[in-house]
Amino acid sequence: MSTHDPDHLRRRARTLRTLATTIESTPAMALDAHAGSDTWRTPRADLCRWILSTNQAQVHRAAEELRWDAHRLERRAAEIELERAALGGVS
């Protein structure tokens, strides 16, 4: 498939959005609900909670990057279609 095929770009965009949703829906993203100070109270527990929070934030940022990339692919697909229309449908 070519990067000049709007349908292919849109399929890739859908795949990226699905991946973003999937990684944000993993059980690891809900661990913070079970990691409160009422569960475990030590300096190591504080460190683990901080690391968990940091890692979850990184996952959310990665998912947002995937969504942004999907948006860019869809925008490029639309641009290609406009260019083709301006040229009278020439590929």
CYANA upper distance limits for C-alpha pairs under 8 A (distance plus 0.5 A):
  1 MET  CA      5 ASP  CA      7.65
  1 MET  CA      8 HIS  CA      7.21
  2 SER  CA      8 HIS  CA      7.79
  3 THR  CA      8 HIS  CA      7.69
  3 THR  CA      9 LEU  CA      7.09
  4 HIS  CA      9 LEU  CA      8.32
  4 HIS  CA     77 ALA  CA      8.17
  4 HIS  CA     80 ILE  CA      7.44
  5 ASP  CA      9 LEU  CA      6.85
  5 ASP  CA     77 ALA  CA      7.71
  5 ASP  CA     80 ILE  CA      8.38
  6 PRO  CA     10 ARG  CA      6.68
  6 PRO  CA     74 GLU  CA      8.30
  6 PRO  CA     76 ARG  CA      8.11
  6 PRO  CA     77 ALA  CA      4.70
  6 PRO  CA     78 ALA  CA      7.55
  6 PRO  CA     80 ILE  CA      7.15
  6 PRO  CA     81 GLU  CA      7.47
  7 ASP  CA     11 ARG  CA      6.71
  7 ASP  CA     77 ALA  CA      7.82
  8 HIS  CA     12 ARG  CA      6.73
  9 LEU  CA     13 ALA  CA      6.68
  9 LEU  CA     73 LEU  CA      6.07
  9 LEU  CA     74 GLU  CA      6.95
  9 LEU  CA     76 ARG  CA      8.24
  9 LEU  CA     77 ALA  CA      6.53
 10 ARG  CA     14 ARG  CA      6.74
 10 ARG  CA     70 ALA  CA      8.40
 10 ARG  CA     73 LEU  CA      7.10
 10 ARG  CA     74 GLU  CA      6.03
 10 ARG  CA     77 ALA  CA      7.32
 11 ARG  CA     15 THR  CA      6.73
 12 ARG  CA     16 LEU  CA      6.72
 12 ARG  CA     70 ALA  CA      7.72
 12 ARG  CA     73 LEU  CA      8.05
 13 ALA  CA     17 ARG  CA      6.79
 13 ALA  CA     67 ARG  CA      8.38
 13 ALA  CA     69 ASP  CA      7.81
 13 ALA  CA     70 ALA  CA      4.53
 13 ALA  CA     71 HIS  CA      7.44
 13 ALA  CA     73 LEU  CA      6.46
 13 ALA  CA     74 GLU  CA      6.99
 14 ARG  CA     18 THR  CA      6.62
 14 ARG  CA     70 ALA  CA      7.48
 15 THR  CA     19 LEU  CA      6.62
 16 LEU  CA     20 ALA  CA      6.67
 16 LEU  CA     66 LEU  CA      6.08
 16 LEU  CA     67 ARG  CA      7.01
 16 LEU  CA     69 ASP  CA      8.10
 16 LEU  CA     70 ALA  CA      6.43
 17 ARG  CA     21 THR  CA      6.76
 17 ARG  CA     66 LEU  CA      7.04
 17 ARG  CA     67 ARG  CA      5.97
 17 ARG  CA     70 ALA  CA      7.05
 18 THR  CA     22 THR  CA      6.56
 19 LEU  CA     23 ILE  CA      6.65
 19 LEU  CA     63 ALA  CA      8.22
 19 LEU  CA     66 LEU  CA      8.28
 20 ALA  CA     24 GLU  CA      6.78
 20 ALA  CA     62 ALA  CA      8.20
 20 ALA  CA     63 ALA  CA      4.89
 20 ALA  CA     64 GLU  CA      7.68
 20 ALA  CA     66 LEU  CA      6.57
 20 ALA  CA     67 ARG  CA      7.26
 21 THR  CA     25 SER  CA      6.65
 21 THR  CA     63 ALA  CA      7.75
 22 THR  CA     26 THR  CA      7.04
 23 ILE  CA     59 VAL  CA      7.92
 23 ILE  CA     63 ALA  CA      7.69
 24 GLU  CA     29 MET  CA      6.82
 24 GLU  CA     59 VAL  CA      7.56
 24 GLU  CA     60 HIS  CA      7.14
 24 GLU  CA     63 ALA  CA      7.54
 25 SER  CA     29 MET  CA      7.10
 26 THR  CA     30 ALA  CA      8.10
 27 PRO  CA     31 LEU  CA      7.31
 29 MET  CA     56 GLN  CA      6.65
 30 ALA  CA     34 HIS  CA      8.26
 31 LEU  CA     35 ALA  CA      6.95
 31 LEU  CA     52 LEU  CA      8.47
 32 ASP  CA     36 GLY  CA      7.54
 32 ASP  CA     49 ARG  CA      7.81
 32 ASP  CA     52 LEU  CA      7.61
 32 ASP  CA     53 SER  CA      7.76
 34 HIS  CA     39 THR  CA      7.66
 35 ALA  CA     39 THR  CA      6.63
 35 ALA  CA     40 TRP  CA      7.74
 35 ALA  CA     49 ARG  CA      6.99
 36 GLY  CA     40 TRP  CA      7.45
 36 GLY  CA     49 ARG  CA      8.33
 37 SER  CA     41 ARG  CA      5.95
 37 SER  CA     45 ALA  CA      8.39
 40 TRP  CA     45 ALA  CA      6.47
 41 ARG  CA     45 ALA  CA      6.36
 41 ARG  CA     46 ASP  CA      7.81
 42 THR  CA     46 ASP  CA      6.92
 43 PRO  CA     47 LEU  CA      6.82
 44 ARG  CA     48 CYS  CA      6.61
 45 ALA  CA     49 ARG  CA      6.62
 46 ASP  CA     50 TRP  CA      6.66
 47 LEU  CA     51 ILE  CA      6.62
 48 CYS  CA     52 LEU  CA      6.50
 49 ARG  CA     53 SER  CA      6.57
 50 TRP  CA     54 THR  CA      6.62
 51 ILE  CA     55 ASN  CA      6.52
 52 LEU  CA     56 GLN  CA      6.56
 53 SER  CA     57 ALA  CA      6.69
 54 THR  CA     58 GLN  CA      6.81
 55 ASN  CA     59 VAL  CA      6.78
 56 GLN  CA     60 HIS  CA      6.75
 57 ALA  CA     61 ARG  CA      6.68
 58 GLN  CA     62 ALA  CA      6.64
 59 VAL  CA     63 ALA  CA      6.66
 60 HIS  CA     64 GLU  CA      6.70
 61 ARG  CA     65 GLU  CA      6.69
 62 ALA  CA     66 LEU  CA      6.80
 63 ALA  CA     67 ARG  CA      6.83
 64 GLU  CA     68 TRP  CA      6.60
 65 GLU  CA     69 ASP  CA      6.59
 66 LEU  CA     70 ALA  CA      6.66
 67 ARG  CA     71 HIS  CA      6.71
 68 TRP  CA     72 ARG  CA      6.79
 69 ASP  CA     73 LEU  CA      6.72
 70 ALA  CA     74 GLU  CA      6.76
 71 HIS  CA     75 ARG  CA      6.62
 72 ARG  CA     76 ARG  CA      6.60
 73 LEU  CA     77 ALA  CA      6.67
 74 GLU  CA     78 ALA  CA      6.79
 75 ARG  CA     79 GLU  CA      6.76
 76 ARG  CA     80 ILE  CA      6.68
 77 ALA  CA     81 GLU  CA      6.83
 78 ALA  CA     82 LEU  CA      6.73
 79 GLU  CA     83 GLU  CA      6.62
 80 ILE  CA     84 ARG  CA      6.63
 81 GLU  CA     85 ALA  CA      6.58
 82 LEU  CA     86 ALA  CA      6.61
 83 GLU  CA     87 LEU  CA      6.80
 84 ARG  CA     88 GLY  CA      6.67
 84 ARG  CA     89 GLY  CA      5.22
 84 ARG  CA     90 VAL  CA      6.09
 84 ARG  CA     91 SER  CA      6.80
 85 ALA  CA     89 GLY  CA      5.50
 85 ALA  CA     90 VAL  CA      8.18
